[in-house]
Amino acid sequence: MSDDHMTTTVPEAIAAVLGWPVAHSLSPRLHGFWLQEQGLAGTYLGLPIAPEAFEPTVRGLAAAGFRGANVTVPHKLAALRLADVLDDAARAIGAVNTLVFQPDGQILGRNTDAYGFMANLQQAGVDPQVGPALVIGAGGAARAAVHALLSAGCPRLYLTNRTAATAYGLAESMADDRIHVLSFNCLEKLPDDIVLLGNTTSLGMAGKGRLALDLAGLPDTAWVHDIVYVPLETPLLQAARQRGLRTVDGLGMLLHQAVPAFRAFYGREVQVTDALRAHVLGDG
Ligand code: ATR
């Protein structure tokens, strides 16, 4: 049976995003765009689920015939613990953002954030193999970025974080000698050989503080990426643009991480296009 046949004969493929809160999540909007574009009779819900209700909800959704669920703050670790099987990225990153309910009843825990991080950079034209990258931050998003960069063949990865111990912990758990932890002072005088600087902290987000760093020392060919996408052009990206550097915004990562989830839930291969971006931003 072809995938097409399976998806068109199941009248309602249902999936959801689980978060607490969930109202801010763009996932229903972006999966909704693809469902309509593909002409599929499917549904994608945003469900606000309190932490104590997470596990029973997931088991209930599986029993009710949902295809799976995306998982956002604060459930990514609970999802890791609940899954029966994990993909390599989920295991390496230590978090699950996509639960897929398998026909045999098992719950597969996946992490598509690393895929989304890299697909976004590659679509912009970044080649992580040509030189070192600097990742700022050591939280969950940093773990996805580091895993993505190392998997894509980044030859050297500088890692810096306000709390150095967390950066060392991340480096130790990834056990890869391409990772070099730098002190947070490095932001005042950045390494002059980096191809990509990526912010994975929440600094630069509307209402939060700014990342204090001096981009002067970066090579003219460097790319600057910010995981923050509210605002779309963060102070970091604005400074990079003014310095003549190429930039990649954080919305693309969110859009790309949903592509494997859509494939798992609805059986179709979809693309991240300008029309999708415009729709998610509310202009399309
Ligand atoms: P996420 O899962 O989104 O990555 P997180 O795990 O809470 O969120 O990680 C937040 C990251 O932002 C951390 O690297 C954090 O640095 P610390 O480990 O020192 O807390 C970083 N961060 C948050 N606020 C910061 C600030 N004001 N200055 C510097 N780094 C900050």
Residues whose N, C-alpha, C, O or C-beta is under 5 A from the ligand:
A	BS01	ATR	G137 A138 G139 G140 A141 A142 N161 R162 T163 T166 T200 T201 S202
